[in-house]
């Protein structure tokens, strides 16, 4: 079984869309030597990805609920601070002493129901976090990936479930390009123009990689190793967000090496080595 992205088949359809034209386009596309195919995932991979999808939906529902609470409170002259934790704390304070804010019984009941729903979403999110943590502890590949700064159980389990051993990618750059972490190119002749990142591929994987890189970059100010120095230089010269994306790009390439070659990650040395700035070391896994 070979799977192809529909957007790679569409250019080979010569006329209107129907079953016959689609079949002809598929036959033409599958015979192309440069065609990119999607690997078939195992049942275990689908199960782990299902955990991530449900957790992501719970987070979206919780964010929407908190935004709704913030909007309703604003209509009553109560401005909620930014952040889910701050909004949750304010909501509990209001319910504990509703007379202080002059809220009616009807509106208080509405807030109580929303607080209960928020508590339910928090509990369900925590339950899925525990399930992902169990998957992480049972997979040695995930444990190896988690040694990379900016990669935790969430990123590790999602990447292993999505790409397996990353054998479908010839290099780490191919994996980064698949995740949409490389610049878009708009070149012609001698004119080479690189734009912002392409943002192709799986948005969820790209998002959690960037979130992990952002958290790691905040801790680099207290470190002096090559990788931290490299990221901090980009932060100073190009800006914080570009440094975050660059670190996420590098993490994706390291993830490819660990999965494809079966190697362990060894953090870079503190002193500046001649091998290059920001390049971590890879050591083979001992049998």
GIUR-V161584 format. One record per pair of residues at least 4 apart in sequence whose ideal C-beta (glycine too) atoms are under 8 Angstrom apart, sorted by the first residue. I is the first residue (numbers start at 1). GAP is how many residues later the second one is. Records with the same first field share a line. If there is no record, write none. Layout:
I=GAP / GAP
This chain:
1=39
2=28 / 35
3=34 / 35 / 36 / 37
4=4 / 5 / 22 / 25 / 26 / 31 / 32 / 33 / 34
5=4 / 31 / 33
6=4
8=21 / 27 / 28
9=4 / 13 / 16 / 17 / 20
10=15
12=12 / 13 / 14 / 16 / 17
13=4 / 8 / 9 / 11 / 12
14=7 / 10 / 11
15=6
16=5
17=4 / 5
18=4
19=4
20=4
21=4
22=4
23=4
24=4
25=4
26=4
27=4
28=4
29=6
30=5
31=4
37=131
39=124 / 125 / 128 / 129
41=4 / 5 / 8 / 120 / 121 / 123
42=4 / 122
43=4
44=4 / 117
45=4 / 115 / 116 / 117 / 119
46=4 / 115
47=4
48=4 / 84 / 87 / 109 / 110 / 112 / 113
49=4 / 109 / 112 / 113
50=4
51=4 / 77 / 80 / 81 / 84 / 106
52=4 / 80 / 102 / 105 / 106 / 109 / 152
53=4 / 151
54=4 / 74
55=4 / 70 / 73 / 74 / 77
56=4 / 148
57=4
58=4 / 63 / 66 / 67 / 70
59=4 / 66
60=4
61=4 / 60
62=4 / 22 / 56 / 59 / 60 / 63
63=4 / 21
64=4
65=4 / 49 / 52 / 53 / 56
66=4 / 18 / 21 / 22 / 52
67=4
68=4 / 46
69=4 / 11 / 18 / 22 / 42 / 45 / 49
70=4 / 10 / 17
71=4
72=4 / 35 / 38 / 39
73=5 / 6 / 7 / 17 / 18 / 21
74=4 / 5 / 6
76=25 / 27 / 31
78=12 / 16 / 23
80=6 / 7 / 10 / 11
81=5 / 6 / 9
82=4
83=4
84=4
85=4
86=4
87=4
88=4 / 30
89=4
90=4
91=4 / 20 / 23 / 24 / 27
92=4 / 23
93=4
94=4 / 7 / 9 / 17
95=13 / 16 / 17 / 20
97=4
98=5 / 10
99=4
103=4 / 5 / 8
104=4
105=4
106=4
107=4
108=4
109=4
110=4
111=4
112=4
113=4
114=4
115=4
116=4
117=4
118=4
119=4
120=4
121=4
122=4
123=4
124=4
125=4
126=4
127=4
128=4
129=4
130=4
131=4
132=4 / 21 / 22 / 25
133=4 / 20
134=4
135=4 / 7 / 22
136=6 / 7 / 10 / 17 / 20 / 21
137=6
139=4 / 17 / 18 / 21
140=4
141=4 / 15 / 19 / 24 / 117 / 118
142=4 / 11 / 14 / 15 / 18
143=4 / 13
144=114 / 119 / 120 / 121 / 141
145=6 / 10 / 11 / 14 / 15 / 110 / 113 / 114 / 120
146=5 / 6 / 7 / 10
147=4 / 117 / 118 / 120
148=103 / 106 / 107 / 110 / 117 / 132
149=67 / 70 / 78 / 102 / 118
150=5 / 59 / 62 / 63 / 65 / 66 / 67 / 97 / 98 / 101
151=4 / 5 / 8 / 61 / 100 / 104
152=4 / 60
153=4
154=4 / 54 / 58
155=4 / 53 / 54 / 57
156=4
157=4
158=4 / 46 / 47 / 50
159=4 / 46 / 96 / 100
160=4 / 99
162=40 / 43
163=5 / 6 / 12 / 96
164=95
165=94 / 95
166=9 / 89 / 90 / 93 / 94
167=93
169=5 / 6 / 9 / 87 / 91
170=4
171=4 / 82 / 85
172=4 / 80 / 81 / 82 / 83 / 84 / 85
173=4 / 9 / 80
174=4 / 82
175=4 / 77 / 78 / 80 / 81
176=5 / 6 / 73 / 76 / 77
177=4 / 5 / 21 / 23 / 24
178=22 / 23 / 24
179=21 / 22 / 23 / 26 / 27 / 30 / 73
180=17 / 18 / 19 / 20 / 21 / 23 / 26
181=16 / 25 / 28 / 64 / 67 / 68 / 71
182=15 / 16 / 67
183=11 / 12 / 13 / 14 / 15
184=10 / 11 / 12 / 13 / 14
185=7 / 8 / 9 / 10
186=7 / 8 / 9
187=4 / 5 / 6
197=48
199=4 / 7
201=4 / 5
202=4
203=4
204=4
205=4
206=4 / 42
207=4
208=4
209=4 / 39 / 42 / 43
210=4 / 34 / 35 / 38
211=4
212=4 / 36 / 39
213=4 / 31 / 32 / 34 / 35 / 38
214=4 / 30
215=4
216=4 / 31
217=14 / 18 / 23 / 26 / 27 / 30
219=4
220=7 / 8 / 11 / 12
221=11
223=5
224=4 / 5 / 46
225=4 / 42 / 43 / 44 / 45
226=4 / 42 / 43 / 44 / 46 / 47 / 50 / 51 / 52 / 53
227=4 / 40 / 41 / 51 / 52 / 53
228=4
229=4 / 43 / 48 / 49
230=4 / 47 / 48
231=4 / 12 / 15 / 16 / 47
232=4 / 11
233=4 / 44
234=4 / 8 / 9 / 12
235=4 / 5 / 7 / 8
238=4 / 5 / 8
239=4
240=4
241=4
242=4
243=4
244=4
245=4
246=4
247=4
248=4
249=4
250=4 / 28
251=4
252=4
253=4
254=4 / 11 / 26 / 28
255=4
256=4
257=4 / 6 / 25
258=4 / 5 / 6 / 7 / 24
261=21 / 23
262=22 / 23
263=19 / 20 / 21 / 22
264=18 / 19 / 20 / 21
265=15 / 16 / 17
266=14 / 15 / 16 / 17
267=13 / 14
268=5 / 10 / 11 / 12 / 13
269=4
272=5
275=4
